């Protein structure tokens, strides 16, 4: 544990140094708010979030295929993961992932998530306290993943998914694609990975809406039917590496470093550490550099065999600058 605290302090000092030296350009921040389906940017795994989501080069649990589909080829047997994320403003996000190793080097997986909230009362400029009518908001996606080991060191994966949003009856939906690679370098336990997530075409809600115009000369109001504007999905490119700093009987420690390049914001770096004791208890910490609103996170986990099944329980906390801090719980099962 002393080593864990030592590496954690070093990690934080390096992060603060990079920030103080303006390591990142401001360029890219002006793109904030230009994408749709931004719920896909929410971390779906407590184990991943505990490490600042610096997990593109880690095969942690079934939820890893959300960050990099190629990790599916690193699993054996059957794996399942389910998460509940308590988001600010009484919003909840439920996620699940399932992977199954097939014959040979092939594997398939299934992922799905739903962001939801309680029905909200409708308000207008004339009835700011509510009209008595309620509307719902919901985001959801379902994805199918295929991955294979090309060699003992290199694997790839692809996810096809369908994403949909329902805002007060306005439906927005589109297909998307995730792609990833996973490579063991051969130098000790160093692995290198890259992934492209949420890639797709621009989309807009179905139907039209009534747009009101005011004639500046006559003062009369006119109404016309107008189509909705198209926006791009929140595509993100991740590249990262991970390596075991400690690999001894009874304890291990993993260091992960990752560069994120989103289409709707500036680039940022994520760093993470995971310390394992007796292959049963996990302590994690992470830090994000140049990430608006979020900085540090931490978490812990437990693993216990229950008959032929191995049970995983994980918790993660993220620090938000302005909003209330979200928490994540993940339950995982694996059957070899």
C-alpha positions in Angstrom: 0.0 0.0 0.0 2.9 2.4 0.6 3.9 2.0 -3.0 0.4 2.8 -4.1 0.3 6.0 -2.2 3.8 6.9 -3.5 2.8 6.4 -7.1 -0.4 8.3 -6.6 1.4 11.3 -5.2 3.9 11.2 -8.2 0.9 11.0 -10.6 -0.8 14.0 -9.1 2.4 16.1 -9.1 3.1 15.4 -12.7 -0.5 16.2 -13.6 -0.3 19.6 -11.8 3.0 20.4 -13.5 1.6 19.8 -16.9 -1.4 22.0 -16.2 0.8 24.8 -14.8 2.9 24.8 -17.9 -0.1 25.1 -20.2 0.8 21.8 -21.8 -2.4 21.8 -23.9 -3.6 24.4 -26.3 -7.0 26.0 -25.8 -7.8 25.1 -29.4 -10.7 22.6 -29.5 -12.6 23.9 -26.5 -14.8 26.1 -28.7 -16.3 22.9 -30.2 -18.1 22.1 -26.9 -21.8 21.5 -27.3 -21.7 20.7 -31.0 -22.6 17.0 -30.8 -25.6 14.8 -30.1 -26.1 11.7 -28.0 -23.6 13.1 -25.4 -24.8 10.4 -22.9 -22.3 8.1 -24.7 -19.5 10.2 -23.1 -20.5 9.0 -19.7 -18.3 6.4 -18.2 -20.2 3.1 -17.9 -17.9 1.1 -15.6 -17.0 1.8 -11.9 -13.7 0.0 -12.4 -12.8 2.1 -15.4 -14.0 5.4 -13.8 -11.9 4.7 -10.7 -8.8 4.9 -13.0 -10.0 8.1 -14.7 -11.2 6.0 -17.7 -7.6 5.5 -18.8 -8.6 1.9 -19.8 -8.3 1.7 -23.6 -5.3 -0.7 -23.1 -6.9 -2.7 -20.2 -9.0 -5.8 -20.3 -10.8 -5.3 -17.0 -14.3 -6.7 -17.3 -17.1 -7.1 -19.9 -17.7 -3.3 -19.9 -14.2 -2.8 -21.4 -15.6 -3.4 -24.9 -17.5 -0.1 -24.5 -14.1 1.7 -24.5 -12.3 -0.6 -26.9 -14.0 -3.5 -28.7 -10.7 -5.3 -29.2 -10.5 -6.1 -25.5 -13.2 -8.8 -26.1 -10.6 -11.1 -27.6 -8.6 -10.9 -24.3 -11.4 -12.6 -22.3 -12.1 -16.3 -21.9 -15.3 -18.0 -21.1 -18.4 -16.0 -20.3 -18.4 -12.5 -18.7 -21.2 -10.2 -17.6 -21.2 -6.7 -16.2 -24.0 -4.4 -15.0 -23.7 -0.8 -13.8 -25.8 1.9 -12.2 -24.6 5.5 -12.5 -26.2 8.1 -10.4 -25.8 11.3 -12.5 -26.6 14.9 -11.4 -30.1 16.3 -11.5 -31.7 12.9 -10.4 -30.7 11.3 -13.7 -29.8 7.6 -13.7 -27.8 5.6 -16.3 -28.1 1.8 -16.4 -25.6 -0.2 -18.5 -24.9 -3.9 -19.2 -22.3 -5.8 -21.1 -22.0 -9.5 -22.0 -19.1 -11.3 -23.7 -18.8 -14.9 -24.8 -15.7 -16.7 -26.2 -16.5 -18.8 -29.2 -14.4 -21.6 -30.7 -10.8 -20.7 -31.6 -9.8 -17.0 -31.4 -13.3 -15.5 -31.9 -15.6 -13.8 -29.4 -18.9 -11.9 -29.5 -20.5 -9.5 -27.1 -23.6 -7.5 -26.4 -23.9 -4.1 -24.8 -26.7 -1.8 -23.9 -27.5 1.3 -21.9 -30.4 3.6 -21.0 -30.3 7.1 -19.5 -33.5 8.0 -17.9 -35.3 10.3 -15.5 -38.7 10.8 -13.9 -41.4 12.6 -16.0 -40.9 16.3 -16.0 -43.7 18.9 -15.9 -44.1 21.0 -19.0 -43.8 24.8 -18.6 -44.3 27.7 -20.9 -43.6 31.5 -20.8 -47.2 32.0 -19.7 -47.3 29.1 -17.3 -43.8 29.0 -15.7 -45.1 26.8 -12.8 -46.4 24.1 -15.1 -49.2 23.3 -17.5 -50.2 20.1 -15.8 -48.8 18.0 -18.6 -45.7 15.9 -18.3 -43.0 14.8 -20.8 -40.2 12.2 -20.7 -36.6 12.2 -21.8 -34.7 9.0 -22.5 -31.5 8.0 -24.3 -30.6 4.4 -25.1 -28.4 2.3 -27.2 -27.8 -1.4 -28.0 -24.6 -2.8 -29.6 -23.3 -6.0 -31.0 -19.5 -6.7 -30.8 -17.2 -9.1 -32.6 -13.6 -9.5 -31.9 -10.8 -11.9 -32.7 -7.1 -12.7 -31.9 -5.1 -12.4 -35.1 -2.0 -13.5 -33.2 -1.0 -14.1 -29.6 -0.1 -10.4 -29.4 -2.6 -8.6 -31.6 -6.4 -8.5 -31.6 -9.1 -6.3 -33.0 -12.8 -5.7 -32.4 -15.8 -4.0 -34.0 -19.1 -2.9 -32.5 -22.2 -2.0 -34.5 -24.8 -0.2 -32.4 -28.1 1.6 -32.7 -28.6 4.8 -30.7 -31.9 6.6 -30.0 -33.1 9.6 -28.1 -36.7 10.4 -27.1 -37.4 14.0 -26.0 -41.1 14.7 -25.5 -42.0 12.5 -28.4 -39.3 13.8 -30.7 -37.3 10.8 -31.9 -33.6 11.0 -32.9 -31.8 7.8 -33.9 -28.8 6.7 -36.0 -26.5 3.7 -36.3 -22.9 4.0 -35.1 -19.6 2.1 -35.3 -16.8 1.4 -32.8 -13.4 0.0 -33.8 -10.4 -0.9 -31.7 -7.0 -2.7 -31.6 -5.1 -4.3 -28.7 -1.4 -5.1 -28.9 1.0 -6.7 -26.5 4.4 -5.2 -27.3 6.4 -8.1 -25.8 8.3 -5.8 -23.5 7.4 -7.1 -20.0 3.6 -6.5 -19.7 3.4 -3.3 -21.8 0.4 -3.2 -24.0 -0.6 -0.5 -26.5 -4.2 0.1 -27.8 -6.2 2.5 -29.9 -9.9 2.8 -30.5 -12.4 4.9 -32.4 -15.8 5.2 -30.7 -19.3 6.6 -31.6 -18.5 7.0 -35.3 -21.4 7.8 -37.5 -23.3 10.2 -39.8 -25.0 13.4 -38.8 -28.6 13.0 -37.5 -31.6 15.1 -36.7 -35.0 14.4 -35.1 -37.8 13.1 -37.2 -40.6 15.5 -38.3 -40.8 19.3 -38.2 -41.5 22.0 -35.7 -43.4 25.3 -35.8 -41.1 28.3 -35.9 -42.5 31.7 -35.1 -41.3 34.8 -36.9 -42.0 38.4 -36.0 -42.1 41.0 -38.9 -40.1 44.0 -37.6 -42.0 46.3 -39.9 -45.6 45.3 -39.3 -45.2 43.6 -35.9 -47.2 40.7 -37.1 -46.3 37.2 -36.2 -46.1 34.3 -38.7 -45.6 30.6 -38.2 -43.8 28.2 -40.6 -42.9 24.5 -40.5 -39.2 24.0 -40.1 -37.0 20.9 -40.2 -34.6 20.3 -37.3 -30.9 20.9 -37.7 -28.4 18.0 -38.1 -25.6 17.4 -35.6 -22.6 15.0 -35.4 -22.3 12.1 -32.9 -19.7 12.5 -30.1 -16.9 10.6 -31.9 -13.8 10.1 -29.9 -10.4 8.6 -30.7 -8.4 7.1 -27.8 -4.9 5.8 -27.7 -3.1 4.5 -24.7 -0.7 2.2 -23.0 -0.6 0.2 -19.7 2.0 -1.7 -17.8 2.3 -3.6 -14.6 4.7 -1.7 -12.3 4.4 -4.5 -9.7 3.8 -8.1 -10.5 4.4 -10.3 -7.5 2.6 -13.1 -5.8 -0.2 -11.6 -3.7 0.1 -8.0 -5.1 0.2 -6.1 -8.4 0.0 -2.6 -9.6 -1.0 -1.3 -13.1 -0.2 2.2 -14.5 -2.2 3.4 -17.5 -1.8 6.5 -19.6 -4.2 7.6 -22.3 -4.7 10.4 -24.8 -8.3 11.3 -25.8 -9.2 13.3 -28.9 -13.0 14.1 -29.0 -14.6 15.9 -32.0 -16.5 18.2 -29.7 -13.9 19.4 -27.3 -10.2 19.9 -26.7 -7.8 16.9 -26.3 -7.2 15.6 -22.8 -5.0 13.1 -21.0 -6.2 10.5 -18.5 -3.9 8.7 -16.1 -4.8 5.8 -13.8 -3.4 3.4 -11.2 -4.8 0.1 -9.9 -3.4 -1.8 -6.9 -4.5 -5.4 -6.3 -3.9 -7.3 -3.1 -4.3 -11.1 -2.9 -6.2 -11.0 -6.2 -9.3 -10.1 -4.1 -9.1 -6.4 -3.2 -8.6 -3.4 -5.6 -7.8 0.2 -4.9 -7.9 2.7 -7.8 -7.2 6.3 -8.5 -7.2 8.5 -11.7 -6.6 12.0 -12.8 -7.8 13.8 -16.0 -5.7 16.6 -17.4 -7.3 19.4 -19.5 -10.8 17.9 -18.9 -13.4 20.5 -18.3 -15.6 19.9 -15.1 -13.8 16.6 -14.1 -10.5 16.0 -12.5 -9.7 13.3 -10.0 -11.5 10.0 -9.3 -11.0 7.0 -7.1 -12.6 3.6 -6.4 -12.3 0.2 -4.9 -13.4 -3.3 -5.7 -13.8 -6.8 -4.4 -13.5 -10.2 -6.1 -14.8 -13.4 -4.7 -15.4 -16.9 -6.1 -18.9 -18.3 -5.6 -18.8 -21.9 -6.8 -17.9 -21.9 -10.5 -18.7 -18.1 -10.7 -16.3 -15.3 -9.9 -18.2 -12.3 -8.5 -16.9 -8.7 -8.9 -18.2 -5.7 -7.0 -16.9 -2.2 -7.8 -17.5 1.4 -6.7 -16.2 4.6 -8.1 -16.4 8.3 -7.2 -15.7 11.2 -9.6 -15.1 14.8 -8.5 -17.0 17.4 -10.5 -16.1 21.1 -10.3 -19.6 22.6 -10.4 -22.2 19.8 -10.5 -23.0 17.2 -7.8 -20.5 14.3 -7.9 -21.7 11.1 -9.6 -21.1 7.7 -8.1 -21.0 4.3 -9.9 -21.7 0.8 -8.8 -20.8 -2.2 -11.0 -21.6 -5.9 -10.5 -19.7 -8.4 -12.6 -19.8 -12.1 -13.1 -17.3 -14.4 -14.9 -17.5 -18.0 -15.7 -14.5 -19.8 -17.2 
